[in-house]
Structure formats: structure tokens, C-alpha cells
Amino acid sequence: MANENSRKRRGFFTSLFTAPVALIRVSSILFVLLMIGHLSGYPWTSKHVLQEKQLVGSMKTVELVFFAERSSYWNLYFGWGLLVALMLLTIAIVLWLLSDIARLAPRPVGLITGVISANCPVHACLCFRFFYTPPVVMLVVMCIMLLTATVQLLTRT
């Protein structure tokens, strides 16, 4: 009985951490960390320098009309920051859920992880051009991990 329980436990952990499943789950966790890093910049500007305070003040007072809707630059800037965080969290959740079905449907999961991994270098280039180095590194790592999982899933018979 004890031997059977230990075999079940070992089987559970072995199946839980098979290569593609583990790679997808670690990527999911990295997306959550990327979201946390993004939110750590809240409110996505510094208020330590007078010029920055003035810029934020201008962003809050200058209004624009877009598709017949009035808003301020600050609302767009602030809202976009929250939207990006929510999208990163959504990708993390989707990846985690996909890892659960990777063994049952490796080809469809491989195609989805392939699409996400193909987007990571594009995001990394944009982060390199417009933002900071840490998200670039995380996105490159996630790209490699998801691409590896994709190849493993698509080559299964």
C-alpha cells in the first residue's frame, strides 16, 4: 500500500513536471513576474524631479478627442498601463491552463504556445527600443522556453 502511494505521488510529480508542461508553467510564472514588474512602475512615472511633475500635470490637464470621446493624455497613459498589466496576467493564466491539457492535446497546445513564443521576440524588441532591459531578458527567456515546449509538443505522435 505504501509502495503504491509513493508510486502514485512520483507519477503525479513526474507528469506534473514533464518537459513541455514544466516549460509552459514556468513561462506562466514569468509572465506574472513581468506583470508585477510592470505594475511596480505605477503610476508609470516618477514624481521626484520637477520636470516630471510638470509633465504629469500637463498630461492631466491637456484634453483630446478621440472617436468623439473626450479624455486626457493622463487617462490614456494610465489606462494603457493597467491594460498591459491585465493582458500579461491573462497570458499567464492561459498558459497555466494550457499546461494542464498539453498531455491530452499536444498539437493544439503546441500551436498556441508557438504563437505566444513568436510574439515574445517582437515584444522584447519593443521593450529594448522603448523601455528597459529586465523585460527584454524575461521575454527572451520565455520565448526560448515556449519555443522548446512548442517543438516538443508538435513532434509528439
N, C-alpha and C positions, 0 to 999 in steps of 0.2 A: 504494500500500500504506500509506504513512504517512498519507495523507488519510483512508483507510478506518478506520485505527486511531484517529485523532483524532475521527472522527465517532462511532465506537463508544463511545469514552470520554465524549464530550459527551452522547451518547444515554443512557449509563448514569447520568451525574450528573444529567441533566435528568429522567429518570424517577425517580431516587432522591429528588429534591427537588421533585416536583410538589406543589402546594399541600396537598392533604389528607394525603399521605404525610409531608411535612415537618412539618406541624402535629401529626400523631399522634406522630411520633418526638420532637419537641421536648417534647411533653407527657409522653412516657415518661421522658425525661431529667429533667424537672421532678419527676416522681413519685419518681425515685431520689434527687434532691436533697432532697425533702421527707422521705424515709425517713432520709437521712443527718442532716438537721436534727433529726428526732425522736430518733434514736439519740445525737445529741450531748448530749442531756439526761440520758443514762444516769448514774446509776440513777434518773433522773426525780425527783430530789430533791437538795437542797443539804445539805451537812454542815458548813456554815460557822457556822451560828447554833445556839446551844444548844437552842432550842425545836424546831428542825427535827431535830436529833439525837435528842431525846427522842421526837418524833413517830414517827420511823423505828423507834426501839427499841420503842415501843408497838405499831406495826404488825407488827413481827416476833414479838411475844410474845402478842398477842391472837389467839386462835383462833376460828374459826367453823365451823359445819357447814352445808354446802350440798349438797342431794341426797345425804345420808348420807355425804358425804366431808368429812374434816377438812382445814382449811387455815388459814393465817394471812392477815391482811389484806395483809401484805407480799407473800406469794406471789401473790395475786390482782393486786395493783398491778403488781408486777414482771413477771409473766407477761403481763398485758394490754399492757404497754409493748412487750414483744418481739413479741406477736401483731400489734399495729398495724404495727410495722416490717415484719414478714413480709407482711402484706396489702398495704402500699404497694409493696413490691418485686414482689409478684405482679401488681398492676395495671400496674406499669411494664413487666414482661415481656410481659404480654398485649397491651398497647398496641403494643409494638415488633413483636411477631409479627403483629398485625393490620395494621400499616402495610405489611408485605410482601404481604398479599393484598388490599389496598384496590383495586388496579387490576383484579384478577380478579373480585372480588365486592363492588362498591361499596355496594350496598344493604344486605346483611347487616352489613358492617363499619360502615356509617353508623348502623345501628340500635344496634349495640353501643357505638360511641363516643357516640351520643346518650344512652344510659342512663348511661354514666360521666359525661358532661358534666352531666347533670341532677342527679347526686349531688354534684358539686363545690360548688354554692352551699349545699347543706344542710350539708356538711362545713365550709365556710367560716363559716357562721353559728354552728355549734357551736364552732369554733376561736375566733371572735370573742367568744363568750359565756364560754367556759371556759379558753381558753389564751392564745395570743399573736398578734401582728399578722403576722409573716412568713408563717406558713402560710396565713393568710387571703388575703394578696396572691397567693401562689403558686396557691392553689386558684381564685381569681377568674380569674387569667391562664389557667390550664389549662382552666377552664370555657369561656372565650371561644374559645380555640384549638380545643378539641374540638367546640364547637358550630359553629364555622366549618367545620371538616372534615366534620362531620355533614351540614350543609346542602349542601356541595359534593358529597359522596358520594351523598346522596339525590336530588339534582337531575340526576345523570348519567343518560343514557339508555342 
